[in-house]
Amino acid sequence: MTARSQQTVQQPFERTGVAMHSGNPVQVRVLPAPANTGRNFVRVDLPSTPTIPATILQVGQTTLSTELAVEYGALSATVRTVEHLLAALTGMGIDNARIEIDGGEVPILDGSALPWVEAIAEVGIQPQAVPKAPAPVLKQSTTVYQDDAFAAAIPSPQLRFTYGIDFEIEPIGKQWMSWSPQDEPFEQAIAPARTFGLAHQVEYLRSQGLIKGGSLDNALVCGAKDWLNPPLRFSNEPVRHKLLDLVGDLSLVDRLPIAHYIAYKASHHLHTRLAHRLVQ
């Protein structure tokens, strides 16, 4: 990997949409940020506008999305469903950004990272006069497990991500995908893949206070025999979306090591456990 300068967005941009889990309307404004500041969410709707760094140390709950949290005074500030926006920033090479948000959850938009990628491309990318620190090379394998699911990092001469999923439901079934950012651009191979769910789980999840903003416009929904809202953007769109989530979650590691990251039937919980292990 060749050395490059740190980068931020050239101009601010805004996106507004519904939050997947709360169902609330939310506005996000992404602004340029100085070198060496990283990516930070700012809750502009809360007193004192607390800043929540996008780092693995801030991870809170991971039920169907990744949440970041920070304590300020006697209060707690959180921001949920950060993985798609963080994946887009990472895939487009944005190291530093101030992310102002007027709610507790990033809007889902179309369920993929593509709207964020398009927004970054529209405003442009600004190189900064500070070099980006080289990523370390992983020397020893590490794995986290939960039942038959796992997430692992193994030594590799180049960055690679591999994912496997296995669903009994026929339209999804078993899928595997391996992707290297050096070989195929993130914005083409991974960013367009949308989040997905199973039709028979919708009512239960809503009864648990989840996916209240979910719809056929922002998620692929799979029935027992077919998709409720085809066509798919890729024949294996579900596993590509899981790769998207993995990229977003692992981007919470500062200077992610060069390695081959492999996950099978994993979750945000396992992704972030692996990220913690890498930091340790």
Accessible surface in RSA format (square Angstrom, percent):
REM  Atomic radii and reference values for relative SASA: ProtOr
REM  Chains: A
REM  Algorithm: Lee & Richards
REM  Probe-radius: 1.40
REM  Slices: 20
REM RES _ NUM      All-atoms   Total-Side   Main-Chain    Non-polar    All polar
REM                ABS   REL    ABS   REL    ABS   REL    ABS   REL    ABS   REL
RES MET A   1   162.08  83.9  79.14  52.4  82.94 197.5  90.00  76.5  72.08  95.5
RES THR A   2   133.10  94.7 109.42 110.9  23.69  56.4  85.32 114.6  47.78  72.2
RES ALA A   3   100.66  92.6  61.95  95.6  38.71  88.1  72.16 101.6  28.50  75.5
RES ARG A   4    84.16  35.3  70.15  35.8  14.01  33.4  57.57  78.7  26.59  16.1
RES SER A   5    36.99  31.3  28.85  38.5   8.14  18.8  21.96  46.8  15.03  21.1
RES GLN A   6    15.27   8.5  15.27  11.2   0.00   0.0   4.20   8.9  11.07   8.4
RES GLN A   7    30.90  17.3  30.90  22.6   0.00   0.0   0.07   0.1  30.83  23.4
RES THR A   8     5.52   3.9   5.52   5.6   0.00   0.0   5.52   7.4   0.00   0.0
RES VAL A   9     0.50   0.3   0.00   0.0   0.50   1.2   0.00   0.0   0.50   1.4
RES GLN A  10    83.90  46.9  70.88  51.8  13.02  31.0  11.25  23.9  72.65  55.1
RES GLN A  11   102.13  57.1 102.08  74.6   0.05   0.1  30.33  64.6  71.79  54.5
RES PRO A  12    49.71  36.2  36.13  32.9  13.58  49.4  36.20  29.9  13.51  83.9
RES PHE A  13    13.98   7.0   6.47   4.0   7.51  19.5  13.98   8.5   0.00   0.0
RES GLU A  14    81.36  46.7  69.51  52.6  11.85  28.2  21.72  42.0  59.63  48.7
RES ARG A  15    70.39  29.6  67.03  34.2   3.36   8.0  24.69  33.7  45.71  27.7
RES THR A  16    86.74  61.7  60.63  61.5  26.11  62.2  51.49  69.2  35.25  53.3
RES GLY A  17    19.54  24.1   0.00   N/A  19.54  24.1  19.54  53.6   0.00   0.0
RES VAL A  18    53.34  35.1  48.16  43.6   5.19  12.5  48.48  42.1   4.87  13.2
RES ALA A  19     0.00   0.0   0.00   0.0   0.00   0.0   0.00   0.0   0.00   0.0
RES MET A  20    14.16   7.3  14.16   9.4   0.00   0.0  13.48  11.5   0.68   0.9
RES HIS A  21     5.52   3.0   5.52   3.8   0.00   0.0   3.25   3.3   2.28   2.6
RES SER A  22    43.24  36.5  27.98  37.3  15.26  35.2  31.16  66.4  12.08  16.9
RES GLY A  23    26.37  32.5   0.00   N/A  26.37  32.5   6.50  17.8  19.88  44.5
RES ASN A  24    85.46  58.9  84.96  82.1   0.50   1.2  14.10  33.9  71.37  69.0
RES PRO A  25   113.22  82.5  97.49  88.9  15.72  57.2  98.17  81.1  15.04  93.5
RES VAL A  26     5.30   3.5   3.47   3.1   1.83   4.4   5.05   4.4   0.25   0.7
RES GLN A  27    74.33  41.6  71.77  52.5   2.56   6.1   7.24  15.4  67.10  50.9
RES VAL A  28     0.32   0.2   0.17   0.2   0.15   0.4   0.17   0.1   0.15   0.4
RES ARG A  29    83.89  35.2  83.70  42.7   0.20   0.5  16.80  23.0  67.10  40.7
RES VAL A  30     0.07   0.0   0.07   0.1   0.00   0.0   0.07   0.1   0.00   0.0
RES LEU A  31    27.46  15.3  27.46  19.6   0.00   0.0  27.46  19.3   0.00   0.0
RES PRO A  32    54.06  39.4  39.20  35.7  14.86  54.0  39.41  32.5  14.65  91.0
RES ALA A  33    10.35   9.5   5.15   8.0   5.20  11.8   9.09  12.8   1.26   3.3
RES PRO A  34    94.32  68.7  84.57  77.1   9.75  35.4  93.71  77.4   0.61   3.8
RES ALA A  35    23.38  21.5   9.26  14.3  14.12  32.1   9.26  13.0  14.12  37.4
RES ASN A  36   115.44  79.6  77.09  74.5  38.35  92.3  33.97  81.8  81.47  78.7
RES THR A  37    64.53  45.9  42.87  43.5  21.66  51.6  50.73  68.1  13.80  20.9
RES GLY A  38    27.74  34.2   0.00   N/A  27.74  34.2  25.87  71.0   1.87   4.2
RES ARG A  39    26.11  11.0  19.26   9.8   6.85  16.3   2.69   3.7  23.42  14.2
RES ASN A  40    27.68  19.1  27.68  26.7   0.00   0.0   6.30  15.2  21.38  20.7
RES PHE A  41     0.00   0.0   0.00   0.0   0.00   0.0   0.00   0.0   0.00   0.0
RES VAL A  42     2.54   1.7   2.54   2.3   0.00   0.0   2.54   2.2   0.00   0.0
RES ARG A  43    21.75   9.1  21.75  11.1   0.00   0.0   0.00   0.0  21.75  13.2
RES VAL A  44    62.13  40.9  40.58  36.7  21.55  51.9  40.58  35.3  21.55  58.4
RES ASP A  45    67.11  47.0  29.71  29.6  37.41  88.5  28.77  67.7  38.34  38.2
RES LEU A  46    43.34  24.1  37.99  27.2   5.35  13.5  39.32  27.6   4.02  10.8
RES PRO A  47    92.60  67.5  79.19  72.2  13.41  48.7  91.82  75.8   0.78   4.8
RES SER A  48    98.92  83.6  55.51  74.1  43.41 100.0  36.90  78.6  62.02  86.9
RES THR A  49    63.36  45.1  57.24  58.0   6.12  14.6  33.21  44.6  30.15  45.6
RES PRO A  50    10.15   7.4   1.93   1.8   8.22  29.9  10.15   8.4   0.00   0.0
RES THR A  51    63.43  45.1  49.91  50.6  13.53  32.2  32.00  43.0  31.44  47.5
RES ILE A  52     0.00   0.0   0.00   0.0   0.00   0.0   0.00   0.0   0.00   0.0
RES PRO A  53    42.17  30.7  42.17  38.4   0.00   0.0  42.17  34.8   0.00   0.0
RES ALA A  54     7.24   6.7   0.00   0.0   7.24  16.5   0.00   0.0   7.24  19.2
RES THR A  55    48.97  34.8  48.97  49.6   0.00   0.0  46.43  62.4   2.54   3.8
RES ILE A  56     4.45   2.5   4.20   3.1   0.25   0.6   4.20   3.0   0.25   0.7
RES LEU A  57   136.26  75.9 108.56  77.7  27.71  69.6 109.49  76.9  26.77  72.0
RES GLN A  58    36.69  20.5  33.76  24.7   2.93   7.0   2.52   5.4  34.17  25.9
RES VAL A  59    31.10  20.5   5.77   5.2  25.33  61.0   5.77   5.0  25.33  68.7
RES GLY A  60    36.56  45.1   0.00   N/A  36.56  45.1  21.73  59.6  14.83  33.2
RES GLN A  61    63.27  35.4  50.65  37.0  12.62  30.0  57.01 121.4   6.26   4.7
RES THR A  62    24.28  17.3  13.76  13.9  10.52  25.1   3.83   5.1  20.45  30.9
RES THR A  63    73.57  52.3  66.96  67.9   6.61  15.8  42.58  57.2  30.99  46.9
RES LEU A  64    88.64  49.4  65.33  46.7  23.31  58.6  69.69  48.9  18.96  51.0
RES SER A  65     0.29   0.2   0.29   0.4   0.00   0.0   0.29   0.6   0.00   0.0
RES THR A  66     0.02   0.0   0.02   0.0   0.00   0.0   0.02   0.0   0.00   0.0
RES GLU A  67    28.83  16.6  28.83  21.8   0.00   0.0   0.00   0.0  28.83  23.5
RES LEU A  68     0.00   0.0   0.00   0.0   0.00   0.0   0.00   0.0   0.00   0.0
RES ALA A  69    25.29  23.3  19.97  30.8   5.32  12.1  20.09  28.3   5.21  13.8
RES VAL A  70    33.85  22.3  29.71  26.9   4.14  10.0  33.85  29.4   0.00   0.0
RES GLU A  71   126.26  72.5 105.70  80.0  20.56  49.0  61.83 119.6  64.43  52.6
RES TYR A  72    43.17  20.2  36.61  20.8   6.56  17.1  39.70  29.8   3.47   4.3
RES GLY A  73    84.43 104.1   0.00   N/A  84.43 104.1  45.77 125.6  38.66  86.6
RES ALA A  74   108.00  99.3  63.58  98.1  44.41 101.0  74.73 105.2  33.26  88.1
RES LEU A  75    96.18  53.6  93.27  66.7   2.91   7.3  96.18  67.5   0.00   0.0
RES SER A  76    62.13  52.5  35.06  46.8  27.07  62.4  28.61  60.9  33.53  47.0
RES ALA A  77     0.31   0.3   0.00   0.0   0.31   0.7   0.31   0.4   0.00   0.0
RES THR A  78    40.80  29.0  39.86  40.4   0.94   2.2  18.50  24.8  22.30  33.7
RES VAL A  79     0.00   0.0   0.00   0.0   0.00   0.0   0.00   0.0   0.00   0.0
RES ARG A  80    39.76  16.7  39.76  20.3   0.00   0.0   9.18  12.5  30.57  18.5
RES THR A  81     6.87   4.9   5.67   5.7   1.20   2.9   5.67   7.6   1.20   1.8
RES VAL A  82     0.43   0.3   0.43   0.4   0.00   0.0   0.43   0.4   0.00   0.0
RES GLU A  83     4.66   2.7   4.34   3.3   0.32   0.8   0.32   0.6   4.34   3.5
RES HIS A  84     9.81   5.4   9.81   6.8   0.00   0.0   5.35   5.5   4.47   5.2
RES LEU A  85     0.00   0.0   0.00   0.0   0.00   0.0   0.00   0.0   0.00   0.0
RES LEU A  86     0.32   0.2   0.32   0.2   0.00   0.0   0.32   0.2   0.00   0.0
RES ALA A  87     0.00   0.0   0.00   0.0   0.00   0.0   0.00   0.0   0.00   0.0
RES ALA A  88     0.00   0.0   0.00   0.0   0.00   0.0   0.00   0.0   0.00   0.0
RES LEU A  89     0.00   0.0   0.00   0.0   0.00   0.0   0.00   0.0   0.00   0.0
RES THR A  90    58.12  41.3  41.92  42.5  16.20  38.6  44.61  59.9  13.51  20.4
RES GLY A  91    28.93  35.7   0.00   N/A  28.93  35.7   8.10  22.2  20.83  46.6
RES MET A  92    27.09  14.0  16.47  10.9  10.62  25.3  19.47  16.6   7.62  10.1
RES GLY A  93    16.45  20.3   0.00   N/A  16.45  20.3  15.96  43.8   0.49   1.1
RES ILE A  94     4.66   2.6   0.00   0.0   4.66  11.2   0.11   0.1   4.55  12.3
RES ASP A  95    26.68  18.7  15.23  15.2  11.45  27.1  14.55  34.2  12.14  12.1
RES ASN A  96     2.20   1.5   2.20   2.1   0.00   0.0   0.00   0.0   2.20   2.1
RES ALA A  97     0.20   0.2   0.00   0.0   0.20   0.5   0.00   0.0   0.20   0.5
RES ARG A  98    95.61  40.1  95.04  48.4   0.58   1.4  29.40  40.2  66.21  40.1
RES ILE A  99     0.00   0.0   0.00   0.0   0.00   0.0   0.00   0.0   0.00   0.0
RES GLU A 100    33.59  19.3  32.11  24.3   1.47   3.5   2.52   4.9  31.07  25.4
RES ILE A 101     0.29   0.2   0.00   0.0   0.29   0.7   0.29   0.2   0.00   0.0
RES ASP A 102    64.67  45.3  48.78  48.6  15.89  37.6  17.77  41.8  46.90  46.8
RES GLY A 103    12.60  15.5   0.00   N/A  12.60  15.5  12.60  34.6   0.00   0.0
RES GLY A 104    30.83  38.0   0.00   N/A  30.83  38.0  15.48  42.5  15.35  34.4
RES GLU A 105     7.27   4.2   6.85   5.2   0.42   1.0   5.28  10.2   1.99   1.6
RES VAL A 106     1.75   1.2   1.68   1.5   0.07   0.2   1.68   1.5   0.07   0.2
RES PRO A 107     3.24   2.4   0.00   0.0   3.24  11.8   0.00   0.0   3.24  20.1
RES ILE A 108     5.24   3.0   3.38   2.5   1.85   4.5   4.42   3.2   0.82   2.2
RES LEU A 109    34.90  19.4  14.08  10.1  20.82  52.3  25.12  17.6   9.78  26.3
RES ASP A 110    32.60  22.8  29.67  29.5   2.93   6.9  25.98  61.1   6.62   6.6
RES GLY A 111     0.00   0.0   0.00   N/A   0.00   0.0   0.00   0.0   0.00   0.0
RES SER A 112     0.19   0.2   0.00   0.0   0.19   0.4   0.00   0.0   0.19   0.3
RES ALA A 113     0.00   0.0   0.00   0.0   0.00   0.0   0.00   0.0   0.00   0.0
RES LEU A 114    41.86  23.3  41.86  29.9   0.00   0.0  41.86  29.4   0.00   0.0
RES PRO A 115    24.79  18.1  22.89  20.9   1.90   6.9  24.38  20.1   0.41   2.5
RES TRP A 116     1.30   0.5   1.30   0.6   0.00   0.0   0.05   0.0   1.25   2.0
RES VAL A 117     6.34   4.2   6.34   5.7   0.00   0.0   6.34   5.5   0.00   0.0
RES GLU A 118    95.84  55.0  90.28  68.3   5.56  13.2  36.19  70.0  59.65  48.7
RES ALA A 119     0.38   0.4   0.00   0.0   0.38   0.9   0.30   0.4   0.09   0.2
RES ILE A 120     0.00   0.0   0.00   0.0   0.00   0.0   0.00   0.0   0.00   0.0
RES ALA A 121    65.37  60.1  39.21  60.5  26.17  59.5  44.60  62.8  20.77  55.0
RES GLU A 122   138.45  79.5 100.94  76.4  37.51  89.3  44.41  85.9  94.04  76.8
RES VAL A 123    25.13  16.5  13.99  12.7  11.14  26.8  19.31  16.8   5.83  15.8
RES GLY A 124    17.96  22.2   0.00   N/A  17.96  22.2  17.96  49.3   0.00   0.0
RES ILE A 125    56.87  32.4  39.47  29.4  17.40  41.9  39.47  28.4  17.40  47.2
RES GLN A 126    70.80  39.6  70.80  51.7   0.00   0.0  21.69  46.2  49.11  37.2
RES PRO A 127    76.92  56.1  67.78  61.8   9.14  33.2  68.08  56.2   8.84  55.0
RES GLN A 128    28.23  15.8  19.37  14.2   8.86  21.1  16.84  35.8  11.39   8.6
RES ALA A 129   110.64 101.7  66.36 102.4  44.28 100.7  80.88 113.9  29.76  78.8
RES VAL A 130    49.15  32.3  48.06  43.5   1.09   2.6  48.47  42.1   0.68   1.8
RES PRO A 131   103.12  75.2  95.13  86.7   7.99  29.0  96.73  79.9   6.39  39.7
RES LYS A 132    82.81  40.4  76.09  46.7   6.71  16.0  44.50  40.0  38.31  40.8
RES ALA A 133    51.76  47.6  38.06  58.7  13.70  31.2  44.06  62.0   7.71  20.4
RES PRO A 134   107.50  78.3  96.87  88.3  10.63  38.6 107.06  88.4   0.44   2.7
RES ALA A 135    33.54  30.8  16.09  24.8  17.45  39.7  16.42  23.1  17.12  45.4
RES PRO A 136    53.12  38.7  42.94  39.1  10.18  37.0  53.12  43.9   0.00   0.0
RES VAL A 137    71.33  46.9  59.42  53.8  11.91  28.7  59.48  51.7  11.85  32.1
RES LEU A 138    24.77  13.8  19.63  14.0   5.14  12.9  22.87  16.1   1.90   5.1
RES LYS A 139   175.56  85.6 145.75  89.4  29.81  71.0 101.18  91.1  74.38  79.2
RES GLN A 140   143.51  80.2 136.19  99.5   7.32  17.4  44.02  93.7  99.48  75.5
RES SER A 141    60.09  50.8  42.66  56.9  17.43  40.2  28.34  60.4  31.75  44.5
RES THR A 142    23.96  17.0  17.51  17.7   6.46  15.4  21.76  29.2   2.20   3.3
RES THR A 143    38.23  27.2  26.56  26.9  11.67  27.8   9.66  13.0  28.58  43.2
RES VAL A 144     3.02   2.0   1.72   1.6   1.30   3.1   3.02   2.6   0.00   0.0
RES TYR A 145   140.05  65.4 129.87  73.9  10.18  26.5  91.37  68.7  48.67  60.0
RES GLN A 146    89.22  49.9  82.09  60.0   7.13  17.0  25.88  55.1  63.35  48.0
RES ASP A 147   139.53  97.7  97.38  96.9  42.16  99.7  39.23  92.3 100.30 100.0
RES ASP A 148    87.22  61.1  69.69  69.4  17.52  41.4  48.55 114.3  38.67  38.6
RES ALA A 149    10.53   9.7  10.51  16.2   0.02   0.0  10.51  14.8   0.02   0.0
RES PHE A 150    53.36  26.7  53.36  33.1   0.00   0.0  53.36  32.4   0.00   0.0
RES ALA A 151     0.45   0.4   0.45   0.7   0.00   0.0   0.45   0.6   0.00   0.0
RES ALA A 152     7.17   6.6   7.17  11.1   0.00   0.0   7.17  10.1   0.00   0.0
RES ALA A 153     0.00   0.0   0.00   0.0   0.00   0.0   0.00   0.0   0.00   0.0
RES ILE A 154    59.95  34.1  59.95  44.7   0.00   0.0  59.95  43.2   0.00   0.0
RES PRO A 155    62.43  45.5  45.20  41.2  17.23  62.6  45.50  37.6  16.93 105.2
RES SER A 156    20.57  17.4  12.35  16.5   8.21  18.9   9.79  20.9  10.77  15.1
RES PRO A 157   136.25  99.3 100.87  91.9  35.38 128.6 111.75  92.3  24.50 152.2
RES GLN A 158    57.55  32.2  56.70  41.4   0.85   2.0  22.04  46.9  35.51  26.9
RES LEU A 159    26.65  14.8  26.65  19.1   0.00   0.0  26.65  18.7   0.00   0.0
RES ARG A 160    62.78  26.4  62.78  32.0   0.00   0.0  13.01  17.8  49.77  30.2
RES PHE A 161     6.31   3.2   6.31   3.9   0.00   0.0   6.31   3.8   0.00   0.0
RES THR A 162    17.96  12.8  17.96  18.2   0.00   0.0  17.12  23.0   0.83   1.3
RES TYR A 163     0.00   0.0   0.00   0.0   0.00   0.0   0.00   0.0   0.00   0.0
RES GLY A 164     0.00   0.0   0.00   N/A   0.00   0.0   0.00   0.0   0.00   0.0
RES ILE A 165     4.37   2.5   3.50   2.6   0.86   2.1   3.62   2.6   0.74   2.0
RES ASP A 166    46.64  32.7  30.30  30.2  16.34  38.6   2.99   7.0  43.66  43.5
RES PHE A 167    61.16  30.6  53.86  33.4   7.30  19.0  56.76  34.4   4.40  12.6
RES GLU A 168   185.83 106.7 146.97 111.2  38.86  92.5  68.65 132.8 117.18  95.7
RES ILE A 169    24.74  14.1  14.79  11.0   9.95  24.0  22.51  16.2   2.23   6.1
RES GLU A 170   120.10  68.9  97.72  73.9  22.37  53.3  45.65  88.3  74.45  60.8
RES PRO A 171    35.24  25.7   4.70   4.3  30.54 111.0  16.49  13.6  18.75 116.5
RES ILE A 172     7.91   4.5   0.00   0.0   7.91  19.1   0.00   0.0   7.91  21.5
RES GLY A 173    18.33  22.6   0.00   N/A  18.33  22.6  18.33  50.3   0.00   0.0
RES LYS A 174   160.06  78.1 130.44  80.0  29.62  70.5  84.09  75.7  75.97  80.9
RES GLN A 175    21.77  12.2  15.87  11.6   5.90  14.1  15.75  33.5   6.02   4.6
RES TRP A 176   137.15  55.0 112.11  54.3  25.04  58.8  91.57  48.8  45.58  73.9
RES MET A 177    21.85  11.3  16.52  10.9   5.33  12.7  10.96   9.3  10.89  14.4
RES SER A 178    55.41  46.8  31.95  42.6  23.46  54.0  28.89  61.5  26.52  37.2
RES TRP A 179     8.09   3.2   6.21   3.0   1.87   4.4   8.09   4.3   0.00   0.0
RES SER A 180     3.03   2.6   0.14   0.2   2.89   6.7   0.14   0.3   2.89   4.0
RES PRO A 181    48.67  35.5  30.52  27.8  18.15  66.0  30.81  25.4  17.85 111.0
RES GLN A 182    82.75  46.3  44.17  32.3  38.57  91.8  49.19 104.7  33.56  25.5
RES ASP A 183   102.07  71.5  65.21  64.9  36.85  87.1  33.29  78.3  68.78  68.6
RES GLU A 184    71.12  40.8  70.29  53.2   0.83   2.0  18.99  36.7  52.14  42.6
RES PRO A 185    56.65  41.3  49.08  44.7   7.56  27.5  56.22  46.4   0.43   2.7
RES PHE A 186     6.61   3.3   3.35   2.1   3.26   8.5   3.35   2.0   3.26   9.3
RES GLU A 187    65.27  37.5  59.78  45.2   5.49  13.1  19.47  37.7  45.80  37.4
RES GLN A 188   117.16  65.5 105.60  77.2  11.57  27.5  35.90  76.4  81.26  61.6
RES ALA A 189     0.79   0.7   0.00   0.0   0.79   1.8   0.79   1.1   0.00   0.0
RES ILE A 190     0.00   0.0   0.00   0.0   0.00   0.0   0.00   0.0   0.00   0.0
RES ALA A 191     0.00   0.0   0.00   0.0   0.00   0.0   0.00   0.0   0.00   0.0
RES PRO A 192    17.83  13.0  17.83  16.3   0.00   0.0  17.83  14.7   0.00   0.0
RES ALA A 193     0.00   0.0   0.00   0.0   0.00   0.0   0.00   0.0   0.00   0.0
RES ARG A 194    33.75  14.2  33.75  17.2   0.00   0.0   4.64   6.3  29.10  17.6
RES THR A 195    27.50  19.6  27.50  27.9   0.00   0.0   3.17   4.3  24.33  36.8
RES PHE A 196    34.32  17.2  12.15   7.5  22.16  57.7  13.00   7.9  21.31  61.0
RES GLY A 197    27.93  34.4   0.00   N/A  27.93  34.4  27.87  76.5   0.06   0.1
RES LEU A 198    18.98  10.6  16.73  12.0   2.25   5.7  16.73  11.7   2.25   6.1
RES ALA A 199    35.45  32.6  22.30  34.4  13.16  29.9  22.91  32.3  12.54  33.2
RES HIS A 200   135.08  73.8  98.46  68.4  36.61  93.7  85.87  88.5  49.21  57.3
RES GLN A 201    73.87  41.3  72.54  53.0   1.33   3.2  14.78  31.5  59.09  44.8
RES VAL A 202    34.32  22.6  34.32  31.1   0.00   0.0  34.32  29.8   0.00   0.0
RES GLU A 203   128.29  73.7 123.52  93.4   4.77  11.4  68.73 132.9  59.56  48.6
RES TYR A 204   138.39  64.6 130.72  74.4   7.67  20.0  98.77  74.2  39.62  48.8
RES LEU A 205    34.12  19.0  34.12  24.4   0.00   0.0  34.12  24.0   0.00   0.0
RES ARG A 206    94.68  39.8  83.00  42.3  11.68  27.8  27.73  37.9  66.95  40.6
RES SER A 207    82.96  70.1  41.67  55.6  41.29  95.1  49.94 106.4  33.01  46.3
RES GLN A 208   101.41  56.7  71.04  51.9  30.36  72.3  16.12  34.3  85.28  64.7
RES GLY A 209    36.29  44.7   0.00   N/A  36.29  44.7  22.42  61.5  13.87  31.1
RES LEU A 210    19.87  11.1  19.87  14.2   0.00   0.0  19.87  14.0   0.00   0.0
RES ILE A 211    25.54  14.5  25.54  19.0   0.00   0.0  25.54  18.4   0.00   0.0
RES LYS A 212   119.14  58.1  93.12  57.1  26.02  62.0  42.78  38.5  76.36  81.3
RES GLY A 213    10.05  12.4   0.00   N/A  10.05  12.4   5.81  16.0   4.24   9.5
RES GLY A 214    12.61  15.6   0.00   N/A  12.61  15.6   6.62  18.2   5.99  13.4
RES SER A 215    49.81  42.1  36.90  49.2  12.91  29.7  43.49  92.6   6.32   8.9
RES LEU A 216    95.37  53.1  79.86  57.1  15.51  39.0  79.86  56.1  15.51  41.7
RES ASP A 217   128.73  90.2 105.91 105.4  22.82  54.0  34.05  80.1  94.68  94.4
RES ASN A 218     6.33   4.4   5.99   5.8   0.34   0.8   1.83   4.4   4.50   4.4
RES ALA A 219    13.32  12.2  11.44  17.7   1.88   4.3  12.40  17.5   0.91   2.4
RES LEU A 220     0.09   0.1   0.09   0.1   0.00   0.0   0.09   0.1   0.00   0.0
RES VAL A 221    17.82  11.7  17.82  16.1   0.00   0.0  17.82  15.5   0.00   0.0
RES CYS A 222     0.24   0.2   0.00   0.0   0.24   0.6   0.00   0.0   0.24   0.3
RES GLY A 223    10.32  12.7   0.00   N/A  10.32  12.7  10.32  28.3   0.00   0.0
RES ALA A 224    75.35  69.3  59.10  91.2  16.25  37.0  60.67  85.4  14.68  38.9
RES LYS A 225   158.94  77.5 138.98  85.3  19.96  47.5  96.15  86.5  62.79  66.9
RES ASP A 226    93.08  65.2  89.56  89.1   3.52   8.3  24.48  57.6  68.59  68.4
RES TRP A 227    25.10  10.1  16.04   7.8   9.06  21.3  11.86   6.3  13.24  21.5
RES LEU A 228    94.48  52.6  64.86  46.4  29.62  74.5  70.69  49.6  23.79  64.0
RES ASN A 229    25.63  17.7  16.52  16.0   9.11  21.9  19.37  46.6   6.26   6.0
RES PRO A 230    81.90  59.7  60.18  54.9  21.73  79.0  60.18  49.7  21.73 135.0
RES PRO A 231   113.60  82.8 107.14  97.7   6.46  23.5 109.43  90.4   4.16  25.9
RES LEU A 232    45.59  25.4  21.32  15.3  24.27  61.0  21.38  15.0  24.22  65.2
RES ARG A 233    98.06  41.2  66.33  33.8  31.73  75.5  32.70  44.7  65.37  39.6
RES PHE A 234    44.03  22.0  35.01  21.7   9.02  23.5  44.03  26.7   0.00   0.0
RES SER A 235   112.82  95.3  78.05 104.2  34.77  80.1  57.33 122.1  55.50  77.7
RES ASN A 236    28.69  19.8  28.59  27.6   0.10   0.2  13.80  33.2  14.89  14.4
RES GLU A 237     0.00   0.0   0.00   0.0   0.00   0.0   0.00   0.0   0.00   0.0
RES PRO A 238     0.07   0.1   0.07   0.1   0.00   0.0   0.07   0.1   0.00   0.0
RES VAL A 239     0.00   0.0   0.00   0.0   0.00   0.0   0.00   0.0   0.00   0.0
RES ARG A 240    37.34  15.7  37.34  19.0   0.00   0.0   0.00   0.0  37.34  22.6
RES HIS A 241     4.09   2.2   4.09   2.8   0.00   0.0   2.84   2.9   1.25   1.5
RES LYS A 242    36.52  17.8  36.52  22.4   0.00   0.0  11.37  10.2  25.16  26.8
RES LEU A 243     0.00   0.0   0.00   0.0   0.00   0.0   0.00   0.0   0.00   0.0
RES LEU A 244     0.00   0.0   0.00   0.0   0.00   0.0   0.00   0.0   0.00   0.0
RES ASP A 245     9.33   6.5   9.33   9.3   0.00   0.0   0.15   0.4   9.18   9.2
RES LEU A 246     0.94   0.5   0.94   0.7   0.00   0.0   0.94   0.7   0.00   0.0
RES VAL A 247     8.22   5.4   6.40   5.8   1.83   4.4   6.86   6.0   1.36   3.7
RES GLY A 248     0.16   0.2   0.00   N/A   0.16   0.2   0.00   0.0   0.16   0.4
RES ASP A 249     0.68   0.5   0.46   0.5   0.22   0.5   0.22   0.5   0.46   0.5
RES LEU A 250     0.35   0.2   0.35   0.2   0.00   0.0   0.35   0.2   0.00   0.0
RES SER A 251    15.85  13.4   1.71   2.3  14.14  32.6   7.84  16.7   8.01  11.2
RES LEU A 252     3.06   1.7   0.25   0.2   2.81   7.1   0.53   0.4   2.53   6.8
RES VAL A 253    10.30   6.8   5.17   4.7   5.13  12.4   5.17   4.5   5.13  13.9
RES ASP A 254   122.16  85.6  99.57  99.1  22.59  53.4  41.30  97.2  80.85  80.6
RES ARG A 255   111.43  46.8  94.34  48.1  17.09  40.7  33.52  45.8  77.91  47.2
RES LEU A 256    34.78  19.4  24.56  17.6  10.22  25.7  24.56  17.2  10.22  27.5
RES PRO A 257    14.92  10.9  14.92  13.6   0.00   0.0  14.92  12.3   0.00   0.0
RES ILE A 258    18.63  10.6  18.58  13.8   0.06   0.1  18.63  13.4   0.00   0.0
RES ALA A 259     0.00   0.0   0.00   0.0   0.00   0.0   0.00   0.0   0.00   0.0
RES HIS A 260    34.59  18.9  34.59  24.0   0.00   0.0  21.87  22.5  12.72  14.8
RES TYR A 261     0.17   0.1   0.17   0.1   0.00   0.0   0.17   0.1   0.00   0.0
RES ILE A 262    35.43  20.2  34.46  25.7   0.97   2.3  34.58  24.9   0.85   2.3
RES ALA A 263     0.37   0.3   0.37   0.6   0.00   0.0   0.37   0.5   0.00   0.0
RES TYR A 264    45.64  21.3  45.64  26.0   0.00   0.0  26.17  19.7  19.47  24.0
RES LYS A 265    75.48  36.8  54.88  33.7  20.59  49.0  33.25  29.9  42.22  45.0
RES ALA A 266     8.05   7.4   0.00   0.0   8.05  18.3   0.12   0.2   7.93  21.0
RES SER A 267    41.48  35.0  39.88  53.2   1.60   3.7  38.48  81.9   3.00   4.2
RES HIS A 268    17.06   9.3  15.63  10.9   1.43   3.7   8.18   8.4   8.88  10.3
RES HIS A 269    77.01  42.1  77.01  53.5   0.00   0.0  50.70  52.2  26.32  30.6
RES LEU A 270     1.71   1.0   1.71   1.2   0.00   0.0   1.71   1.2   0.00   0.0
RES HIS A 271     0.43   0.2   0.43   0.3   0.00   0.0   0.43   0.4   0.00   0.0
RES THR A 272     4.79   3.4   4.79   4.9   0.00   0.0   0.00   0.0   4.79   7.2
RES ARG A 273    82.38  34.6  78.22  39.9   4.16   9.9  28.14  38.5  54.24  32.9
RES LEU A 274     0.99   0.6   0.99   0.7   0.00   0.0   0.99   0.7   0.00   0.0
RES ALA A 275     0.00   0.0   0.00   0.0   0.00   0.0   0.00   0.0   0.00   0.0
RES HIS A 276    63.65  34.8  63.42  44.1   0.22   0.6  41.59  42.9  22.06  25.7
RES ARG A 277   100.24  42.1  91.38  46.6   8.86  21.1  25.54  34.9  74.70  45.3
RES LEU A 278    28.94  16.1   2.06   1.5  26.88  67.6   5.44   3.8  23.50  63.3
RES VAL A 279    76.37  50.3  46.74  42.3  29.63  71.4  52.77  45.8  23.61  64.0
RES GLN A 280   168.94  94.5 103.58  75.7  65.36 155.6  61.43 130.8 107.51  81.5
END  Absolute sums over single chains surface
CHAIN  1 A    12447.5       9645.0       2802.5       7051.0       5396.5
END  Absolute sums over all chains
TOTAL         12447.5       9645.0       2802.5       7051.0       5396.5
